[in-house]
Amino acid sequence: MEKQATKRANPFRRLMAIRGMGQVVTVGAGLLVLCAVFGVINENFVSKANVTNLLRQIAPILLIGIAQSFVLITGNIDLSIGSVVGMSTMIAATLMSRGILGPVPAILVTLLCCLVVGVTNGFLVAQCKLPPFIATLGTMTIARGIAQIVNNNYNTDSIMKFYPESAQTFKDLLYYGKTLGVYNGILIAVVLWVVFNFILSKTRTGRHIYAVGSNIEAARLSGVNITTTTIKAYAISAFCSCVVGLITCATVGQGTMDAGNGYELYAVAASVIGGVSTLGGQGILLGTVIGAAVWGVLQNGLQFAGAPVALRNIVVGVIVVLSVLMDVVVRKGHKKKKA
């Protein structure tokens, strides 16, 4: 009987043994409580229209959360995420609004430019040994400068100007259209989460990313190519940021130079609230989903409660600090137990 009980408990124990799963469960429970509280405060919070709107708000935050999660797990950070979003928005919109390229070539050129930033970040951090804070702070400034200069320091005209039909298809494909009754912006976030969750949890690249973040010297001695692995993490970050920029372009229908401002905070918030460690080597993308949802619910729920923007920002900031503090405390506790 005891053996059978142990076997039944094993699946749950195995689930909870996954790195970062404990915080995912805890934060998930907190998310349910938040939804219940905001639903009581204002019944419109749980209306179908608001839930749909909430999911559309969460989708881009999830994508930049995935971007930051990959980098954080390697033990680094990417401060250029928001600027890459802005650069992506402005490059794509400028190419289309000036009639230089149609939507498909514009997307490809934009993606290439963003990947260059990601690869540069990875090379500077891993090969040139620059602190990730300094390296990505520099590329953040450069990317924002590109976003500003690409259209001579002006927001662009409408992307519908030269390619009305294909531009409308671009807008529908990335944001306004629906597939099986679900907005495409939400579906894009879900599909990319599935793809990158598979990469992180089931592939050699994913194992190497965890290894680099857990112990970089041990990973090097085990044959892991530190430079290649770090570049891959930053390239994935740039790719996700590029997609968010394209979605922003499709949403607004033009390029705005301030697109992506503050997204660095949102990316870190979605990651660390969901259990991704800022010290590297720990976290799962399921937690990033929960973290992005917590961010979205807080912003949306506090808005329904009549809270000013400043208070919303303060609440999110406090939660981020507490999440990182909890991670540090838990890690110190584990080290003491091992000692």
FIMIVO-708370 format. One line per 3 residues: their letters; for each residue x, y, z of C-alpha. Coordinates in nm, 4 decimals. Layout:
A = X Y Z; ...
END
This chain:
MEK = 0.0000 0.0000 0.0000; 0.2798 0.2390 0.0877; 0.4567 0.1619 -0.2408
QAT = 0.1378 0.2331 -0.4365; 0.0903 0.5642 -0.2523; 0.4500 0.6574 -0.3320
KRA = 0.3952 0.5784 -0.7011; 0.0844 0.7951 -0.7063; 0.2751 1.0820 -0.5467
NPF = 0.5701 1.0514 -0.7817; 0.4162 1.2394 -1.0798; 0.3398 1.5383 -0.8569
RRL = 0.6828 1.5227 -0.6976; 0.8452 1.5029 -1.0381; 0.6405 1.8025 -1.1512
MAI = 0.7383 2.0093 -0.8474; 1.1021 1.9063 -0.8890; 1.1215 2.0988 -1.2181
RGM = 1.3360 2.4088 -1.1756; 1.1114 2.7063 -1.1048; 0.7851 2.5076 -1.0846
GQV = 0.7325 2.5922 -0.7169; 0.7154 2.9651 -0.7877; 0.4968 2.9036 -1.0943
VTV = 0.2384 2.7271 -0.8765; 0.2572 2.9976 -0.6100; 0.2276 3.2859 -0.8570
GAG = -0.0477 3.1004 -1.0459; -0.2506 3.0824 -0.7249; -0.1888 3.4530 -0.6703
LLV = -0.3093 3.5233 -1.0239; -0.6385 3.3462 -0.9537; -0.6812 3.5513 -0.6360
LCA = -0.6148 3.8745 -0.8282; -0.8747 3.7834 -1.0906; -1.1318 3.7059 -0.8203
VFG = -1.0627 4.0333 -0.6350; -1.0844 4.2512 -0.9464; -1.3965 4.0625 -1.0552
VIN = -1.5621 4.1538 -0.7250; -1.4485 4.5174 -0.7459; -1.5878 4.5583 -1.0979
ENF = -1.7955 4.2896 -1.2682; -1.6966 4.4255 -1.6098; -1.3469 4.2888 -1.5457
VSK = -1.4676 3.9348 -1.6188; -1.6812 4.0309 -1.9188; -1.6082 3.8552 -2.2478
ANV = -1.5042 4.1803 -2.4136; -1.2542 4.2667 -2.1398; -1.1102 3.9145 -2.1205
TNL = -1.0473 3.9261 -2.4967; -0.8918 4.2705 -2.4652; -0.6803 4.1497 -2.1730
LRQ = -0.5449 3.8552 -2.3724; -0.4509 4.0897 -2.6584; -0.2644 4.3108 -2.4088
IAP = -0.0838 4.0141 -2.2562; 0.0312 3.8660 -2.5911; 0.3163 4.1134 -2.6655
ILL = 0.4237 4.1129 -2.2998; 0.4481 3.7347 -2.3159; 0.6692 3.7576 -2.6244
IGI = 0.9145 4.0053 -2.4728; 0.8993 3.8013 -2.1519; 1.0136 3.4978 -2.3523
AQS = 1.2896 3.7152 -2.4980; 1.4172 3.8195 -2.1561; 1.3725 3.4721 -2.0069
FVL = 1.6158 3.3111 -2.2499; 1.8791 3.5722 -2.1685; 1.8204 3.5681 -1.7920
ITG = 1.8539 3.1893 -1.7778; 2.2054 3.2255 -1.9229; 2.2830 3.4566 -1.6303
NID = 2.2758 3.7735 -1.8419; 2.0241 4.0507 -1.9132; 1.9016 4.2320 -2.2252
LSI = 1.8248 4.6011 -2.1836; 1.7891 4.6564 -2.5590; 1.4521 4.4785 -2.5899
GSV = 1.2335 4.7906 -2.5902; 1.4582 4.9732 -2.8354; 1.4635 4.6732 -3.0705
VGM = 1.0822 4.6788 -3.0603; 1.0900 5.0469 -3.1590; 1.3535 4.9865 -3.4268
STM = 1.1489 4.7004 -3.5722; 0.8345 4.9134 -3.5810; 1.0052 5.2083 -3.7488
IAA = 1.2073 5.0125 -4.0065; 0.9088 4.8071 -4.1225; 0.6747 5.1076 -4.1283
TLM = 0.9255 5.3319 -4.3091; 0.9906 5.0749 -4.5813; 0.6164 5.0289 -4.6396
SRG = 0.4961 5.3885 -4.5936; 0.7543 5.5228 -4.8410; 0.6787 5.2560 -5.0985
ILG = 1.0335 5.1166 -5.0833; 0.9283 4.7578 -5.0104; 0.6064 4.5634 -4.9753
PVP = 0.5095 4.4043 -4.6412; 0.6834 4.0666 -4.6929; 1.0271 4.2039 -4.7979
AIL = 0.9943 4.4723 -4.5299; 0.9399 4.2048 -4.2649; 1.2479 4.0121 -4.3812
VTL = 1.4711 4.3221 -4.3829; 1.3413 4.4217 -4.0391; 1.4040 4.0749 -3.9002
LCC = 1.7598 4.0756 -4.0350; 1.8334 4.4146 -3.8756; 1.6994 4.3009 -3.5380
LVV = 1.8958 3.9762 -3.5479; 2.2132 4.1765 -3.6100; 2.1485 4.3549 -3.2795
GVT = 2.0891 4.0241 -3.1017; 2.4029 3.8604 -3.2397; 2.6040 4.1722 -3.1542
NGF = 2.4769 4.1589 -2.7957; 2.5753 3.7948 -2.7622; 2.9199 3.8515 -2.9155
LVA = 2.9952 4.1519 -2.6925; 2.8919 3.9653 -2.3775; 3.0412 3.6215 -2.4456
QCK = 3.3408 3.6907 -2.6680; 3.4423 4.0434 -2.5690; 3.3573 3.9819 -2.1992
LPP = 3.1610 4.3060 -2.1636; 2.9201 4.3148 -1.8680; 2.5731 4.2431 -2.0151
FIA = 2.4344 4.5561 -1.8516; 2.6873 4.7772 -2.0308; 2.6791 4.5930 -2.3634
TLG = 2.3007 4.5958 -2.3969; 2.2752 4.9494 -2.2594; 2.4924 5.0553 -2.5514
TMT = 2.2939 4.8625 -2.8119; 1.9725 4.9904 -2.6519; 2.0837 5.3460 -2.7242
IAR = 2.2002 5.2572 -3.0750; 1.8765 5.0752 -3.1631; 1.6667 5.3660 -3.0348
GIA = 1.8808 5.6029 -3.2391; 1.8180 5.3932 -3.5509; 1.4455 5.4015 -3.4755
QIV = 1.4625 5.7804 -3.4644; 1.6873 5.8407 -3.7648; 1.5359 5.5899 -4.0080
NNN = 1.2553 5.8320 -4.0958; 1.4451 6.1561 -4.0259; 1.3230 6.1900 -3.6671
YNT = 0.9551 6.1756 -3.7608; 0.6857 5.9180 -3.7133; 0.5946 5.7572 -4.0442
DSI = 0.2880 5.8000 -4.2609; 0.0300 5.5240 -4.2848; 0.1608 5.1908 -4.4142
MKF = -0.1565 5.1752 -4.6293; -0.0331 5.4598 -4.8524; 0.1408 5.2572 -5.1256
YPE = 0.0291 4.9005 -5.0589; -0.3307 4.9234 -4.9344; -0.4307 4.5618 -4.9976
SAQ = -0.1123 4.3873 -4.8865; -0.0742 4.6268 -4.5923; -0.4266 4.5434 -4.4793
TFK = -0.3359 4.1752 -4.5024; -0.0264 4.2530 -4.2918; -0.2429 4.4230 -4.0277
DLL = -0.4987 4.1427 -4.0223; -0.2344 3.8699 -4.0114; -0.0494 4.0172 -3.7146
YYG = -0.3248 4.1770 -3.5095; -0.6787 4.2469 -3.6313; -0.7658 3.9218 -3.8064
KTL = -0.9029 3.6079 -3.6443; -0.8351 3.2376 -3.6911; -1.0883 2.9934 -3.5480
GVY = -1.2462 3.2829 -3.3609; -0.9216 3.3853 -3.1891; -0.7341 3.7077 -3.2677
NGI = -0.4153 3.6408 -3.4622; -0.2026 3.8447 -3.2223; -0.2940 3.6007 -2.9446
LIA = -0.2323 3.2972 -3.1669; 0.1122 3.4246 -3.2685; 0.2112 3.4547 -2.9028
VVL = 0.0814 3.1039 -2.8266; 0.2553 2.9428 -3.1256; 0.5886 3.1120 -3.0506
WVV = 0.5607 3.0135 -2.6842; 0.5108 2.6480 -2.7860; 0.8109 2.6627 -3.0215
FNF = 1.0481 2.8296 -2.7759; 0.9262 2.6218 -2.4823; 1.0157 2.3120 -2.6857
ILS = 1.3598 2.4570 -2.7655; 1.4275 2.5405 -2.4017; 1.2983 2.2186 -2.2475
KTR = 1.3606 1.9487 -2.5106; 1.6680 2.0400 -2.7139; 2.0443 2.0489 -2.6674
TGR = 2.0379 2.4264 -2.7105; 1.8010 2.4531 -2.4147; 2.0203 2.2307 -2.1981
HIY = 2.3245 2.4385 -2.2881; 2.1410 2.7613 -2.1984; 2.0614 2.6238 -1.8519
AVG = 2.4159 2.4940 -1.8134; 2.5717 2.8327 -1.8955; 2.3468 3.0051 -1.6442
SNI = 2.3998 2.7457 -1.3705; 2.7781 2.7310 -1.3831; 2.9606 2.8789 -1.6796
EAA = 3.2962 2.7187 -1.5987; 3.1453 2.3735 -1.5527; 2.9567 2.4210 -1.8799
RLS = 3.2795 2.5153 -2.0602; 3.4605 2.2101 -1.9197; 3.1669 1.9944 -2.0346
GVN = 3.2205 2.1071 -2.3926; 2.9486 2.3712 -2.4168; 3.0339 2.6517 -2.6590
ITT = 2.9669 2.9516 -2.4354; 2.9850 3.2102 -2.7137; 2.7496 3.0241 -2.9484
TTI = 2.4996 2.9512 -2.6709; 2.4974 3.3127 -2.5504; 2.4558 3.4445 -2.9046
KAY = 2.1615 3.2065 -2.9579; 1.9896 3.3364 -2.6436; 2.0336 3.7001 -2.7489
AIS = 1.9275 3.6207 -3.1072; 1.6042 3.4649 -2.9771; 1.5528 3.7761 -2.7648
AFC = 1.5965 3.9988 -3.0706; 1.3639 3.7799 -3.2785; 1.0814 3.8006 -3.0234
SCV = 1.1341 4.1766 -2.9883; 1.1179 4.2104 -3.3670; 0.7855 4.0251 -3.3768
VGL = 0.6449 4.2561 -3.1074; 0.7601 4.5548 -3.3141; 0.5854 4.4186 -3.6234
ITC = 0.2679 4.3597 -3.4215; 0.2910 4.7182 -3.2933; 0.3282 4.8436 -3.6504
ATV = 0.0239 4.6412 -3.7570; -0.1769 4.7667 -3.4587; -0.1095 5.1377 -3.5110
GQG = -0.0822 5.1227 -3.8903; 0.2290 5.3411 -3.8883; 0.5680 5.3719 -3.7210
TMD = 0.6087 5.5655 -3.3961; 0.9557 5.6470 -3.2639; 0.8614 5.5855 -2.8992
AGN = 0.7295 5.2337 -2.9654; 0.8636 4.9887 -2.7081; 0.9507 5.2505 -2.4452
GYE = 0.9515 5.0843 -2.1031; 0.9284 4.7334 -2.2442; 1.2534 4.6411 -2.0679
LYA = 1.0647 4.6667 -1.7372; 0.7723 4.4633 -1.8708; 1.0066 4.1926 -2.0003
VAA = 1.1888 4.1610 -1.6691; 0.8584 4.1701 -1.4793; 0.7034 3.8889 -1.6844
SVI = 1.0172 3.6782 -1.6397; 1.1009 3.7198 -1.2728; 0.7410 3.7206 -1.1487
GGV = 0.7053 3.3846 -1.3221; 1.0090 3.2380 -1.1487; 1.2943 3.2971 -1.3934
STL = 1.6015 3.3654 -1.1810; 1.8037 3.6799 -1.2400; 2.1057 3.4789 -1.1208
GGQ = 2.0752 3.2369 -1.4123; 2.0152 2.8652 -1.4577; 1.6560 2.8526 -1.3369
GIL = 1.3087 2.9171 -1.4734; 1.0575 2.7782 -1.7204; 0.8535 2.9494 -1.9897
LGT = 0.5277 2.8376 -1.8274; 0.6234 3.0783 -1.5508; 0.6705 3.3542 -1.8079
VIG = 0.3094 3.3008 -1.9185; 0.1939 3.3392 -1.5575; 0.4189 3.6419 -1.5062
AAV = 0.2875 3.8152 -1.8197; -0.0683 3.7370 -1.7093; -0.0052 3.8835 -1.3627
WGV = 0.1315 4.2014 -1.5221; -0.1683 4.2276 -1.7561; -0.4261 4.1562 -1.4854
LQN = -0.2705 4.4115 -1.2504; -0.2641 4.6842 -1.5153; -0.6140 4.6070 -1.6381
GLQ = -0.7679 4.5411 -1.2976; -0.6226 4.8530 -1.1358; -0.7527 5.0552 -1.4299
FAG = -1.1039 4.9202 -1.3669; -1.0561 5.0014 -0.9982; -0.9815 5.3636 -1.0911
APV = -0.6162 5.3583 -0.9818; -0.3913 5.6195 -1.1473; -0.1121 5.5120 -1.3837
ALR = 0.1524 5.6058 -1.1259; 0.0048 5.3673 -0.8700; -0.0094 5.0872 -1.1264
NIV = 0.3583 5.1343 -1.2047; 0.4472 5.1392 -0.8348; 0.2591 4.8134 -0.7722
VGV = 0.4297 4.6345 -1.0618; 0.7696 4.7678 -0.9530; 0.7209 4.6471 -0.5958
IVV = 0.6183 4.3019 -0.7184; 0.9291 4.2778 -0.9397; 1.1565 4.3702 -0.6467
LSV = 0.9843 4.1211 -0.4167; 1.0114 3.8464 -0.6808; 1.3861 3.8994 -0.7220
LMD = 1.4307 3.9226 -0.3439; 1.2461 3.5932 -0.2977; 1.4680 3.4292 -0.5583
VVV = 1.7845 3.5495 -0.3819; 1.6589 3.4291 -0.0414; 1.5600 3.0862 -0.1782
RKG = 1.8961 3.0455 -0.3524; 2.0858 3.1335 -0.0341; 1.8756 2.8799 0.1551
HKK = 1.9617 2.6066 -0.0963; 2.3326 2.6898 -0.0747; 2.3246 2.6637 0.3075
KKA = 2.1532 2.3230 0.2851; 2.4171 2.1952 0.0420; 2.6939 2.3277 0.2658
END
